[in-house]
Amino acid sequence: MSKSITVSYEGKPCYPIRIEQDFQKLPEEIQKLGYGSDQKICIVTDDQVAGLHLKAFEDVIKSCFNNVHTFCFSAGEAQKNLDTVQKLYEHLINNYFDRHDILIAFGGGVTGDLTGFTAATYLRGIDFIQIPTTLLSQVDSSIGGKTGVDFLQYKNMVGAFYQPRLVYMNLSLLKTLPNEQFLSGMGEILKHGLIKSASYFSWLKENAKSILNLQPDILEEMIYKSCRIKQDVVERDPKEKGERALLNFGHTIGHAIEKLSDFKLPHGQCVAIGMAAACHLSCNLGHIACAEYGGIKDTLAYFGLMDHVCGLSAQEILSATKSDKKMLAGQVKFILLESVGNAYANSQLTDEQILTAILSVLEQNGA
């Protein structure tokens, strides 16, 4: 089983996405890029992924290259910052990496974002390859060229648009993914259906049991469908000047909650809470029916995703949304649903409307 997608950038084919069940075809895909065996490689990974998969992955990369280095950092969002980037710069400088050498992001979204940002800025740009190991990074952050790091707890505040040369997914790695991280990925996957494809959202509900049981053929099809949705959006709007903003559905309130939880809540869970709030707003504005809103919340729950948060205040969340990088002329830009599968951007919401949505995801703790 395998699937392939080619992502275009500014109208020209830019990089392939390979969806595979192992690393067997990775050397072949690397050879297609025209690299020489004497180019230096730096595998960037975190200590959790390294403990599970690094030795086997190094063996694959060493079959293609003679000079392979590894940079390993502590796992977690707290490490996605300029301090870690600086340490990676030092590692590359001390090992004489030049513009012809290559970085490989081997890990989840934190690793991919951090590695991509480093690749974009080291010596004004060197090549990098994405090897996403989490469900969330496979369907979201590895595709589209968004790179970045957090700054003073402001998520992804410093970054660049920089395209990888290859995205290669080994779906067998999902077997070692903690359940909470798998469910976090499902938050982004359900988002794809809600914003772009009612039929895909229905397919996800119909195949929910098989998905949660990690049935290989269903997982492959799901990841392929989500990657195609992300591909279509980023090709039409590579630098988020319009349609790509729809991918931020659930992220405005979600990022605020993620920040206020000190990044202790998984990203996909925060996005799910944000989607529940956005659907509440969409219902209040008369776009989706109350029954649809309830059905969306039921689907989130079935996939083990949260639709509320405890221990935070509505005013704190509102204040945090106003520091979001997606502000437009002083207004919070919310992505809402006209209907399931049809999203739009709204920058005209009042604080009162936003507070009502926030309160809807705090109701269960009496806020």
C-alpha positions in Angstrom: 0.0 0.0 0.0 1.3 3.4 -0.9 0.0 6.8 -2.2 1.7 9.8 -3.7 0.8 13.4 -4.1 2.8 16.2 -5.8 2.4 19.7 -4.2 2.9 22.7 -6.5 4.1 26.1 -5.5 3.4 29.2 -7.7 2.1 26.9 -10.4 5.1 24.6 -10.7 5.6 21.1 -9.1 7.5 21.6 -5.9 7.8 18.5 -3.8 6.3 15.0 -3.5 4.4 13.6 -0.5 4.9 9.8 -0.2 2.5 7.9 2.1 4.1 4.5 2.8 3.9 1.7 5.4 7.7 1.6 6.0 11.0 3.3 5.0 11.7 0.9 2.1 11.2 3.5 -0.6 12.9 6.4 1.2 16.4 5.9 -0.4 14.8 5.8 -3.8 12.9 9.0 -3.2 16.0 10.7 -1.9 18.0 9.7 -4.9 15.4 11.2 -7.2 16.2 14.6 -5.6 19.7 14.4 -7.1 21.7 14.6 -3.9 25.2 13.2 -3.7 26.4 10.7 -1.1 29.1 13.2 0.2 26.6 15.9 1.2 26.3 16.3 4.9 23.0 15.4 6.6 21.7 16.5 9.9 18.8 14.6 11.4 16.9 16.8 13.7 14.7 14.9 16.2 13.5 15.0 19.8 14.5 12.6 22.6 11.2 10.7 22.6 11.3 9.9 18.9 15.0 9.2 19.1 14.4 6.6 21.8 11.9 4.7 19.7 13.1 5.1 16.1 16.4 6.9 15.6 18.7 3.9 15.2 16.6 2.3 12.5 16.2 5.7 10.7 19.9 6.5 10.8 20.6 3.1 9.2 18.3 4.1 6.3 19.9 7.5 5.9 23.4 6.1 6.1 22.6 3.9 3.1 22.3 7.1 1.1 24.9 9.4 2.7 28.4 9.0 4.1 28.3 11.9 6.5 25.3 11.8 8.8 24.9 13.9 12.0 22.1 14.0 14.6 20.8 16.9 16.6 18.5 15.8 19.4 16.5 18.1 21.7 14.1 17.6 24.6 10.5 16.8 23.4 7.7 19.3 23.8 6.3 22.6 22.6 8.4 24.4 25.3 11.5 23.7 23.2 10.1 25.2 20.0 11.9 28.5 20.5 14.8 30.6 19.3 17.1 29.1 22.0 16.8 25.7 20.4 17.3 27.1 17.0 20.4 28.8 18.2 21.8 25.5 19.5 21.0 23.9 16.1 22.8 26.8 14.3 25.8 26.1 16.5 25.7 22.4 15.8 25.6 23.1 12.0 28.4 25.7 12.2 30.7 23.5 14.3 30.2 20.6 11.8 30.8 22.9 8.8 27.4 22.6 7.2 27.2 24.7 4.0 24.4 25.6 1.6 24.6 22.3 -0.3 23.9 20.2 2.8 20.5 19.0 4.1 18.4 19.0 7.2 15.9 16.2 7.9 13.1 16.8 10.3 12.3 13.5 11.9 9.5 13.9 14.4 6.2 15.7 15.0 5.0 19.2 14.3 7.5 20.9 16.8 10.4 19.2 15.1 9.1 20.0 11.6 8.4 23.6 12.3 11.7 24.2 14.1 13.8 22.4 11.5 12.0 24.2 8.6 12.6 27.5 10.2 16.3 26.7 10.7 16.6 25.5 7.1 15.0 28.8 5.9 17.4 31.0 7.8 20.7 29.1 8.1 23.0 30.6 5.4 19.9 32.2 3.9 18.4 28.8 3.1 19.4 25.2 2.8 17.3 22.2 1.8 15.3 20.2 4.2 13.2 17.0 4.2 10.1 16.3 6.3 9.7 12.9 7.9 6.6 13.5 10.0 6.1 10.8 12.7 2.8 12.0 14.3 -0.7 11.9 12.8 -1.0 15.7 13.3 2.2 16.5 11.5 1.4 14.0 8.7 -1.9 15.7 7.8 -1.1 19.3 8.7 2.3 20.9 9.6 4.5 19.0 7.2 2.6 20.3 4.2 2.5 23.8 2.9 5.9 25.3 3.9 4.8 27.1 7.1 7.8 27.0 9.5 8.3 28.8 12.8 8.9 28.9 16.5 7.1 30.3 19.5 8.3 33.6 21.0 7.5 34.6 24.7 4.7 32.0 24.6 3.2 33.5 21.5 2.7 30.5 19.3 4.4 30.5 15.9 5.1 34.2 16.1 8.5 34.0 14.4 8.6 32.1 11.1 9.0 31.9 7.4 7.3 30.2 4.4 9.9 27.7 3.2 9.1 24.5 1.2 10.6 21.1 1.9 12.1 19.0 -0.9 10.2 15.9 0.2 7.6 14.8 2.7 7.8 11.1 3.4 5.3 9.4 5.8 5.9 6.0 7.3 2.5 5.1 8.7 3.8 2.2 10.8 5.3 4.7 13.2 1.8 5.6 14.3 1.7 2.3 16.1 4.0 3.7 18.7 2.2 7.0 19.0 0.6 7.7 22.4 -3.2 7.6 22.2 -3.5 11.2 23.2 -1.3 12.3 20.4 -3.2 10.2 17.9 -6.5 11.9 19.0 -4.8 15.3 18.8 -4.2 14.6 15.1 -7.8 13.7 14.7 -8.7 17.3 15.7 -7.0 18.6 12.6 -8.4 15.8 10.4 -12.0 16.6 11.5 -11.2 20.3 10.8 -10.5 19.4 7.2 -13.9 17.9 6.7 -15.7 20.7 8.5 -14.1 23.5 6.5 -13.8 21.9 3.0 -15.7 18.6 2.6 -19.1 17.6 4.1 -18.7 14.2 2.4 -15.3 13.7 4.0 -16.7 14.6 7.4 -19.4 12.0 6.8 -16.8 9.4 5.8 -14.9 10.1 9.0 -18.0 9.4 11.1 -18.9 6.3 9.1 -15.3 4.9 9.5 -14.8 6.1 13.1 -14.5 2.6 14.6 -11.9 1.5 12.0 -9.9 4.7 12.5 -9.8 4.4 16.2 -8.7 0.7 15.8 -5.9 1.9 13.6 -7.0 -0.2 10.6 -4.1 0.3 8.1 -6.0 0.7 4.9 -8.5 3.1 6.5 -5.7 5.2 8.1 -3.9 5.4 4.7 -7.1 6.6 3.0 -7.9 9.1 5.7 -4.4 10.6 5.7 -4.4 10.7 1.9 -7.8 12.5 1.9 -6.7 15.0 4.5 -3.4 15.7 2.6 -5.3 16.3 -0.6 -7.5 18.9 1.1 -4.4 20.6 2.6 -2.7 20.4 -0.8 -5.6 22.0 -2.6 -5.7 25.0 -0.2 -1.9 25.7 0.0 -1.5 25.5 -3.7 -4.1 28.1 -4.3 -2.9 30.3 -1.4 0.7 29.5 -0.5 1.3 32.5 1.7 -2.0 32.8 3.5 -3.3 35.9 1.8 -6.9 34.5 1.5 -8.3 31.0 1.4 -5.5 29.4 3.5 -6.7 31.3 6.5 -9.6 28.8 6.5 -7.2 26.2 7.9 -7.2 28.2 11.1 -10.7 27.0 11.9 -10.7 26.4 15.7 -7.2 27.9 16.1 -8.0 31.4 17.4 -9.6 30.3 20.7 -7.6 27.1 20.5 -4.2 28.8 20.5 -5.4 31.1 23.3 -6.3 28.0 25.4 -3.1 26.3 24.5 -1.1 29.3 25.6 -3.0 29.7 28.9 -2.6 26.0 29.7 1.2 26.6 29.4 1.1 24.2 26.4 0.1 21.3 28.7 -3.0 20.5 26.6 -2.2 18.9 23.2 -2.6 21.1 20.2 -5.3 19.1 18.6 -7.4 19.1 21.8 -7.2 22.8 21.9 -8.2 23.1 18.3 -11.2 20.8 19.0 -12.3 23.2 21.8 -11.8 26.1 19.5 -13.9 24.4 16.8 -16.7 23.8 19.3 -16.6 27.5 20.1 -16.6 28.5 16.4 -19.5 26.1 15.7 -21.4 27.8 18.6 -20.8 31.1 16.9 -21.9 29.7 13.6 -25.1 28.4 15.1 -25.8 31.7 16.8 -25.4 33.5 13.5 -27.9 31.2 11.9 -25.5 29.4 9.6 -25.7 25.9 11.0 -28.7 24.4 12.8 -28.7 23.5 16.4 -28.9 19.8 15.5 -25.8 20.1 13.3 -23.9 21.9 16.1 -24.8 19.2 18.5 -23.9 16.5 16.0 -20.4 18.1 15.5 -19.9 18.1 19.3 -21.0 14.5 19.4 -18.4 13.6 16.7 -15.7 15.4 18.6 -16.6 13.4 21.7 -16.7 10.1 19.8 -13.1 10.7 18.7 -12.0 11.4 22.2 -11.7 15.2 21.6 -12.6 17.9 24.1 -15.4 20.4 23.6 -14.7 22.3 26.8 -11.9 23.4 29.1 -11.7 23.9 32.9 -9.8 26.2 35.1 -9.6 29.2 32.8 -11.6 32.4 32.7 -13.5 33.8 29.7 -11.8 37.2 30.0 -8.3 35.5 30.0 -9.1 33.6 26.8 -10.6 36.7 25.1 -7.5 38.7 26.0 -5.2 36.0 24.7 -7.1 35.9 21.4 -6.2 39.5 20.9 -2.5 38.8 20.9 -3.0 36.2 18.1 -0.9 36.8 15.0 -4.1 36.4 12.9 -5.4 39.8 14.1 -6.4 42.1 11.2 -6.6 45.9 11.7 -7.2 45.3 15.4 -10.0 42.8 14.8 -9.8 39.1 15.6 -10.3 37.1 12.4 -12.5 34.1 13.1 -13.1 31.2 10.8 -16.7 30.2 11.0 -19.0 27.7 9.1 -21.6 28.8 6.6 -22.4 25.1 6.6 -20.5 21.8 7.2 -17.8 21.7 4.5 -18.0 25.5 3.8 -16.0 27.9 6.0 -15.5 31.6 5.8 -13.5 34.3 7.6 -15.3 36.9 9.8 -13.5 39.9 11.2 -16.6 41.8 12.4 -17.4 39.9 15.6 -17.9 41.9 18.8 -16.2 41.1 22.1 -19.7 40.1 23.4 -20.2 37.6 20.6 -16.7 36.1 21.1 -17.3 35.9 24.9 -20.5 34.0 24.3 -18.6 31.5 22.2 -15.9 31.2 24.9 -18.4 30.7 27.6 -20.0 27.9 25.6 -16.7 25.9 26.0 -16.5 26.8 29.7 -20.0 25.9 30.7 -19.2 22.5 32.1 -17.0 23.9 34.8 -19.5 26.6 35.7 -17.7 29.5 34.2 
